Amino acid sequence: MGHHRVMSERTAEASPIARSGIDVLDDPVRSSLTGHHRHLALRRGRVLRYRRDVSVFAAFPLDPIPADWSDAVELFGPGGTLPISGSMPTPPPGWATTMAVPGVQMIARTVEPAPDPAAVILTDDDVPEMLDLVARTRPGPFLPRTIEMGTYLGLKQGGGLIAMAGERLHPAGATEISAVCTDPAHRGRGLASRLVLAVAAGIVARGETPFLHTAAENLTAIRLYESLGFELRKELVFGSFGIPD
Protein backbone atom coordinates (compact mmCIF):
# COMPACT_ATOMS: atom_id res chain seq x y z
CA MET A 1 0.00 0.00 0.00
CA GLY A 2 1.48 3.34 -1.03
CA HIS A 3 1.39 6.55 0.96
CA HIS A 4 -1.80 8.59 0.73
CA ARG A 5 -1.96 12.17 1.93
CA VAL A 6 -4.94 12.57 4.23
CA MET A 7 -7.57 15.28 3.94
CA SER A 8 -6.48 16.93 0.74
CA GLU A 9 -9.08 19.23 -0.79
CA ARG A 10 -10.55 16.29 -2.70
CA THR A 11 -10.63 13.85 0.22
CA ALA A 12 -12.09 16.50 2.51
CA GLU A 13 -15.03 16.84 0.15
CA ALA A 14 -15.53 13.07 0.16
CA SER A 15 -15.09 12.50 3.89
CA PRO A 16 -18.27 11.49 5.74
CA ILE A 17 -17.33 13.64 8.72
CA ALA A 18 -16.59 16.59 6.45
CA ARG A 19 -20.01 16.25 4.86
CA SER A 20 -21.60 16.46 8.30
CA GLY A 21 -19.51 19.42 9.38
CA ILE A 22 -17.29 17.12 11.50
CA ASP A 23 -20.04 17.35 14.15
CA VAL A 24 -19.28 13.88 15.45
CA LEU A 25 -15.89 15.11 16.64
CA ASP A 26 -17.62 17.58 18.94
CA ASP A 27 -19.01 14.58 20.84
CA PRO A 28 -16.95 11.58 19.69
CA VAL A 29 -17.70 9.46 22.76
CA ARG A 30 -21.46 9.60 22.11
CA SER A 31 -21.01 8.85 18.42
CA SER A 32 -18.82 5.86 19.32
CA LEU A 33 -21.13 4.47 21.99
CA THR A 34 -24.24 4.78 19.83
CA GLY A 35 -22.49 3.43 16.74
CA HIS A 36 -19.37 1.35 16.28
CA HIS A 37 -18.92 0.68 20.02
CA ARG A 38 -22.55 0.17 21.00
CA HIS A 39 -21.73 -3.41 22.06
CA LEU A 40 -19.40 -1.92 24.70
CA ALA A 41 -21.94 0.62 25.99
CA LEU A 42 -24.03 0.96 29.12
CA ARG A 43 -26.83 3.52 28.98
CA ARG A 44 -29.39 5.28 31.12
CA GLY A 45 -31.41 8.01 29.42
CA ARG A 46 -29.06 10.38 27.62
CA VAL A 47 -26.01 9.28 29.63
CA LEU A 48 -23.75 6.55 28.23
CA ARG A 49 -20.54 4.98 29.41
CA TYR A 50 -18.12 2.27 28.38
CA ARG A 51 -18.03 -0.93 30.40
CA ARG A 52 -15.81 -0.48 33.43
CA ASP A 53 -12.90 -2.61 32.20
CA VAL A 54 -12.95 -1.16 28.67
CA SER A 55 -12.64 2.62 29.07
CA VAL A 56 -13.20 5.44 31.54
CA PHE A 57 -14.99 7.60 28.97
CA ALA A 58 -18.65 8.56 29.11
CA ALA A 59 -21.05 10.61 27.01
CA PHE A 60 -22.86 13.25 29.05
CA PRO A 61 -25.23 15.73 27.39
CA LEU A 62 -23.75 19.08 26.43
CA ASP A 63 -26.96 20.71 27.71
CA PRO A 64 -27.77 18.63 30.82
CA ILE A 65 -31.14 18.78 32.55
CA PRO A 66 -31.86 17.52 36.10
CA ALA A 67 -32.83 14.08 34.79
CA ASP A 68 -29.37 13.66 33.22
CA TRP A 69 -27.62 14.19 36.54
CA SER A 70 -29.97 11.67 38.16
CA ASP A 71 -29.27 9.16 35.39
CA ALA A 72 -25.54 9.66 35.92
CA VAL A 73 -25.97 8.71 39.58
CA GLU A 74 -27.74 5.50 38.51
CA LEU A 75 -25.08 4.68 35.93
CA PHE A 76 -21.96 5.50 37.98
CA GLY A 77 -23.31 5.04 41.50
CA PRO A 78 -23.33 7.27 44.57
CA GLY A 79 -19.77 8.22 45.47
CA GLY A 80 -18.64 7.44 41.92
CA THR A 81 -17.00 9.66 39.33
CA LEU A 82 -18.66 11.13 36.26
CA PRO A 83 -16.05 11.71 33.51
CA ILE A 84 -16.51 14.70 31.20
CA SER A 85 -14.72 15.48 27.95
CA GLY A 86 -15.46 18.69 26.09
CA SER A 87 -16.79 21.52 28.23
CA MET A 88 -17.59 21.44 31.93
CA PRO A 89 -21.27 22.03 32.74
CA THR A 90 -22.40 23.47 36.06
CA PRO A 91 -23.19 20.54 38.36
CA PRO A 92 -25.97 20.35 40.94
CA PRO A 93 -25.25 21.28 44.58
CA GLY A 94 -23.11 18.68 46.33
CA TRP A 95 -21.21 17.60 43.24
CA ALA A 96 -17.47 18.35 43.29
CA THR A 97 -15.15 19.01 40.38
CA THR A 98 -12.41 16.40 40.79
CA MET A 99 -10.46 17.02 37.57
CA ALA A 100 -10.29 19.73 34.90
CA VAL A 101 -7.30 19.27 32.59
CA PRO A 102 -7.04 21.45 29.46
CA GLY A 103 -6.65 19.37 26.32
CA VAL A 104 -6.60 19.61 22.56
CA GLN A 105 -8.19 17.64 19.77
CA MET A 106 -6.10 17.32 16.61
CA ILE A 107 -7.17 16.03 13.20
CA ALA A 108 -5.16 14.64 10.29
CA ARG A 109 -4.78 17.22 7.54
CA THR A 110 -1.53 16.44 5.71
CA VAL A 111 -0.63 13.12 7.29
CA GLU A 112 1.05 10.56 5.03
CA PRO A 113 0.09 7.17 6.50
CA ALA A 114 2.72 4.47 6.22
CA PRO A 115 2.32 0.79 7.19
CA ASP A 116 5.27 -0.46 9.23
CA PRO A 117 6.45 -4.00 8.40
CA ALA A 118 7.96 -4.34 11.87
CA ALA A 119 4.74 -3.48 13.69
CA VAL A 120 2.71 -6.42 14.98
CA ILE A 121 -0.98 -6.54 15.82
CA LEU A 122 -1.28 -6.87 19.59
CA THR A 123 -3.67 -9.44 21.03
CA ASP A 124 -5.14 -10.41 24.38
CA ASP A 125 -1.92 -12.29 25.11
CA ASP A 126 -0.05 -8.96 24.99
CA VAL A 127 -2.35 -7.13 27.42
CA PRO A 128 -0.15 -7.68 30.51
CA GLU A 129 2.83 -6.13 28.70
CA MET A 130 0.63 -3.34 27.34
CA LEU A 131 -0.64 -2.51 30.82
CA ASP A 132 2.94 -2.53 32.15
CA LEU A 133 4.13 -0.18 29.39
CA VAL A 134 1.21 2.17 30.03
CA ALA A 135 1.91 2.18 33.78
CA ARG A 136 5.51 3.23 33.09
CA THR A 137 4.81 5.84 30.40
CA ARG A 138 1.33 7.18 31.34
CA PRO A 139 -0.04 7.99 27.85
CA GLY A 140 -3.60 8.07 29.21
CA PRO A 141 -6.24 5.63 30.44
CA PHE A 142 -5.77 2.03 29.33
CA LEU A 143 -7.68 -0.83 30.95
CA PRO A 144 -7.66 -4.64 30.60
CA ARG A 145 -10.26 -4.62 27.79
CA THR A 146 -9.33 -1.35 26.07
CA ILE A 147 -7.81 -3.50 23.33
CA GLU A 148 -11.37 -4.36 22.24
CA MET A 149 -11.92 -0.76 21.07
CA GLY A 150 -9.80 -1.20 17.94
CA THR A 151 -6.53 -2.41 16.45
CA TYR A 152 -3.38 -1.90 18.51
CA LEU A 153 0.07 -2.15 16.98
CA GLY A 154 3.33 -2.73 18.78
CA LEU A 155 7.05 -2.82 18.18
CA LYS A 156 9.00 -5.50 19.99
CA GLN A 157 12.66 -6.06 20.72
CA GLY A 158 14.11 -9.16 22.30
CA GLY A 159 10.57 -10.49 22.57
CA GLY A 160 9.43 -7.56 24.73
CA LEU A 161 7.04 -4.74 23.88
CA ILE A 162 8.92 -1.43 23.57
CA ALA A 163 6.33 0.83 21.90
CA MET A 164 2.67 0.80 20.95
CA ALA A 165 -0.24 2.82 19.57
CA GLY A 166 -3.79 1.96 18.65
CA GLU A 167 -7.38 2.87 17.94
CA ARG A 168 -9.71 4.08 20.67
CA LEU A 169 -12.84 6.20 20.03
CA HIS A 170 -14.58 5.35 16.77
CA PRO A 171 -17.17 7.98 15.85
CA ALA A 172 -18.83 7.85 12.45
CA GLY A 173 -16.26 8.44 9.70
CA ALA A 174 -13.26 8.82 12.01
CA THR A 175 -11.05 6.90 14.42
CA GLU A 176 -8.98 8.19 17.33
CA ILE A 177 -5.31 7.25 17.62
CA SER A 178 -4.42 6.66 21.26
CA ALA A 179 -2.09 4.93 23.75
CA VAL A 180 0.95 6.24 21.89
CA CYS A 181 3.88 5.32 24.14
CA THR A 182 7.50 4.20 24.04
CA ASP A 183 9.61 2.55 26.69
CA PRO A 184 11.93 5.27 28.09
CA ALA A 185 14.99 3.20 27.22
CA HIS A 186 14.03 3.27 23.53
CA ARG A 187 12.96 6.88 23.03
CA GLY A 188 14.60 9.09 20.43
CA ARG A 189 14.39 6.43 17.70
CA GLY A 190 11.19 7.64 16.04
CA LEU A 191 9.17 4.64 17.18
CA ALA A 192 6.11 6.68 18.17
CA SER A 193 6.03 8.41 14.78
CA ARG A 194 6.25 5.08 12.97
CA LEU A 195 3.38 3.64 14.94
CA VAL A 196 1.14 6.69 14.60
CA LEU A 197 1.59 6.58 10.83
CA ALA A 198 1.02 2.81 10.79
CA VAL A 199 -2.22 3.08 12.79
CA ALA A 200 -3.28 5.97 10.54
CA ALA A 201 -2.71 3.75 7.51
CA GLY A 202 -5.30 1.27 8.75
CA ILE A 203 -7.78 4.05 9.48
CA VAL A 204 -7.37 5.69 6.08
CA ALA A 205 -7.69 2.30 4.37
CA ARG A 206 -11.23 2.16 5.78
CA GLY A 207 -12.00 5.57 4.28
CA GLU A 208 -11.94 7.25 7.70
CA THR A 209 -10.09 10.23 9.15
CA PRO A 210 -7.54 9.87 11.97
CA PHE A 211 -7.74 12.22 14.94
CA LEU A 212 -6.32 12.28 18.45
CA HIS A 213 -6.35 13.99 21.82
CA THR A 214 -3.61 15.06 24.19
CA ALA A 215 -3.14 17.33 27.18
CA ALA A 216 -2.59 20.95 26.22
CA GLU A 217 0.54 21.07 28.37
CA ASN A 218 2.11 18.11 26.54
CA LEU A 219 3.97 20.28 24.08
CA THR A 220 6.37 17.47 23.12
CA ALA A 221 3.49 15.32 21.89
CA ILE A 222 1.78 18.24 20.17
CA ARG A 223 4.96 19.12 18.27
CA LEU A 224 5.34 15.47 17.23
CA TYR A 225 1.77 15.28 15.94
CA GLU A 226 2.13 18.60 14.12
CA SER A 227 5.29 17.33 12.44
CA LEU A 228 3.30 14.32 11.20
CA GLY A 229 0.55 16.48 9.69
CA PHE A 230 -2.04 16.79 12.47
CA GLU A 231 -3.60 20.20 13.11
CA LEU A 232 -5.44 21.64 16.07
CA ARG A 233 -9.20 21.25 15.66
CA LYS A 234 -10.43 22.43 19.04
CA GLU A 235 -9.51 22.99 22.66
CA LEU A 236 -11.41 21.07 25.31
CA VAL A 237 -11.32 19.94 28.92
CA PHE A 238 -10.82 16.45 30.30
CA GLY A 239 -12.69 16.63 33.56
CA SER A 240 -14.69 14.75 36.12
CA PHE A 241 -17.22 15.31 38.87
CA GLY A 242 -17.45 13.46 42.14
CA ILE A 243 -20.97 12.13 42.68
CA PRO A 244 -22.35 12.70 46.18
CA ASP A 245 -22.76 9.63 48.40
C-alpha positions in Angstrom: 0.0 0.0 0.0 1.5 3.3 -1.0 1.4 6.5 1.0 -1.8 8.6 0.7 -2.0 12.2 1.9 -4.9 12.6 4.2 -7.6 15.3 3.9 -6.5 16.9 0.7 -9.1 19.2 -0.8 -10.6 16.3 -2.7 -10.6 13.8 0.2 -12.1 16.5 2.5 -15.0 16.8 0.2 -15.5 13.1 0.2 -15.1 12.5 3.9 -18.3 11.5 5.7 -17.3 13.6 8.7 -16.6 16.6 6.4 -20.0 16.3 4.9 -21.6 16.5 8.3 -19.5 19.4 9.4 -17.3 17.1 11.5 -20.0 17.4 14.1 -19.3 13.9 15.5 -15.9 15.1 16.6 -17.6 17.6 18.9 -19.0 14.6 20.8 -16.9 11.6 19.7 -17.7 9.5 22.8 -21.5 9.6 22.1 -21.0 8.8 18.4 -18.8 5.9 19.3 -21.1 4.5 22.0 -24.2 4.8 19.8 -22.5 3.4 16.7 -19.4 1.4 16.3 -18.9 0.7 20.0 -22.5 0.2 21.0 -21.7 -3.4 22.1 -19.4 -1.9 24.7 -21.9 0.6 26.0 -24.0 1.0 29.1 -26.8 3.5 29.0 -29.4 5.3 31.1 -31.4 8.0 29.4 -29.1 10.4 27.6 -26.0 9.3 29.6 -23.8 6.6 28.2 -20.5 5.0 29.4 -18.1 2.3 28.4 -18.0 -0.9 30.4 -15.8 -0.5 33.4 -12.9 -2.6 32.2 -12.9 -1.2 28.7 -12.6 2.6 29.1 -13.2 5.4 31.5 -15.0 7.6 29.0 -18.7 8.6 29.1 -21.1 10.6 27.0 -22.9 13.2 29.0 -25.2 15.7 27.4 -23.7 19.1 26.4 -27.0 20.7 27.7 -27.8 18.6 30.8 -31.1 18.8 32.5 -31.9 17.5 36.1 -32.8 14.1 34.8 -29.4 13.7 33.2 -27.6 14.2 36.5 -30.0 11.7 38.2 -29.3 9.2 35.4 -25.5 9.7 35.9 -26.0 8.7 39.6 -27.7 5.5 38.5 -25.1 4.7 35.9 -22.0 5.5 38.0 -23.3 5.0 41.5 -23.3 7.3 44.6 -19.8 8.2 45.5 -18.6 7.4 41.9 -17.0 9.7 39.3 -18.7 11.1 36.3 -16.0 11.7 33.5 -16.5 14.7 31.2 -14.7 15.5 27.9 -15.5 18.7 26.1 -16.8 21.5 28.2 -17.6 21.4 31.9 -21.3 22.0 32.7 -22.4 23.5 36.1 -23.2 20.5 38.4 -26.0 20.4 40.9 -25.2 21.3 44.6 -23.1 18.7 46.3 -21.2 17.6 43.2 -17.5 18.3 43.3 -15.2 19.0 40.4 -12.4 16.4 40.8 -10.5 17.0 37.6 -10.3 19.7 34.9 -7.3 19.3 32.6 -7.0 21.4 29.5 -6.6 19.4 26.3 -6.6 19.6 22.6 -8.2 17.6 19.8 -6.1 17.3 16.6 -7.2 16.0 13.2 -5.2 14.6 10.3 -4.8 17.2 7.5 -1.5 16.4 5.7 -0.6 13.1 7.3 1.0 10.6 5.0 0.1 7.2 6.5 2.7 4.5 6.2 2.3 0.8 7.2 5.3 -0.5 9.2 6.4 -4.0 8.4 8.0 -4.3 11.9 4.7 -3.5 13.7 2.7 -6.4 15.0 -1.0 -6.5 15.8 -1.3 -6.9 19.6 -3.7 -9.4 21.0 -5.1 -10.4 24.4 -1.9 -12.3 25.1 -0.1 -9.0 25.0 -2.4 -7.1 27.4 -0.2 -7.7 30.5 2.8 -6.1 28.7 0.6 -3.3 27.3 -0.6 -2.5 30.8 2.9 -2.5 32.1 4.1 -0.2 29.4 1.2 2.2 30.0 1.9 2.2 33.8 5.5 3.2 33.1 4.8 5.8 30.4 1.3 7.2 31.3 0.0 8.0 27.8 -3.6 8.1 29.2 -6.2 5.6 30.4 -5.8 2.0 29.3 -7.7 -0.8 30.9 -7.7 -4.6 30.6 -10.3 -4.6 27.8 -9.3 -1.3 26.1 -7.8 -3.5 23.3 -11.4 -4.4 22.2 -11.9 -0.8 21.1 -9.8 -1.2 17.9 -6.5 -2.4 16.5 -3.4 -1.9 18.5 0.1 -2.1 17.0 3.3 -2.7 18.8 7.1 -2.8 18.2 9.0 -5.5 20.0 12.7 -6.1 20.7 14.1 -9.2 22.3 10.6 -10.5 22.6 9.4 -7.6 24.7 7.0 -4.7 23.9 8.9 -1.4 23.6 6.3 0.8 21.9 2.7 0.8 20.9 -0.2 2.8 19.6 -3.8 2.0 18.7 -7.4 2.9 17.9 -9.7 4.1 20.7 -12.8 6.2 20.0 -14.6 5.4 16.8 -17.2 8.0 15.9 -18.8 7.9 12.5 -16.3 8.4 9.7 -13.3 8.8 12.0 -11.0 6.9 14.4 -9.0 8.2 17.3 -5.3 7.2 17.6 -4.4 6.7 21.3 -2.1 4.9 23.8 1.0 6.2 21.9 3.9 5.3 24.1 7.5 4.2 24.0 9.6 2.5 26.7 11.9 5.3 28.1 15.0 3.2 27.2 14.0 3.3 23.5 13.0 6.9 23.0 14.6 9.1 20.4 14.4 6.4 17.7 11.2 7.6 16.0 9.2 4.6 17.2 6.1 6.7 18.2 6.0 8.4 14.8 6.3 5.1 13.0 3.4 3.6 14.9 1.1 6.7 14.6 1.6 6.6 10.8 1.0 2.8 10.8 -2.2 3.1 12.8 -3.3 6.0 10.5 -2.7 3.8 7.5 -5.3 1.3 8.8 -7.8 4.1 9.5 -7.4 5.7 6.1 -7.7 2.3 4.4 -11.2 2.2 5.8 -12.0 5.6 4.3 -11.9 7.2 7.7 -10.1 10.2 9.1 -7.5 9.9 12.0 -7.7 12.2 14.9 -6.3 12.3 18.4 -6.4 14.0 21.8 -3.6 15.1 24.2 -3.1 17.3 27.2 -2.6 21.0 26.2 0.5 21.1 28.4 2.1 18.1 26.5 4.0 20.3 24.1 6.4 17.5 23.1 3.5 15.3 21.9 1.8 18.2 20.2 5.0 19.1 18.3 5.3 15.5 17.2 1.8 15.3 15.9 2.1 18.6 14.1 5.3 17.3 12.4 3.3 14.3 11.2 0.6 16.5 9.7 -2.0 16.8 12.5 -3.6 20.2 13.1 -5.4 21.6 16.1 -9.2 21.3 15.7 -10.4 22.4 19.0 -9.5 23.0 22.7 -11.4 21.1 25.3 -11.3 19.9 28.9 -10.8 16.4 30.3 -12.7 16.6 33.6 -14.7 14.7 36.1 -17.2 15.3 38.9 -17.5 13.5 42.1 -21.0 12.1 42.7 -22.4 12.7 46.2 -22.8 9.6 48.4 
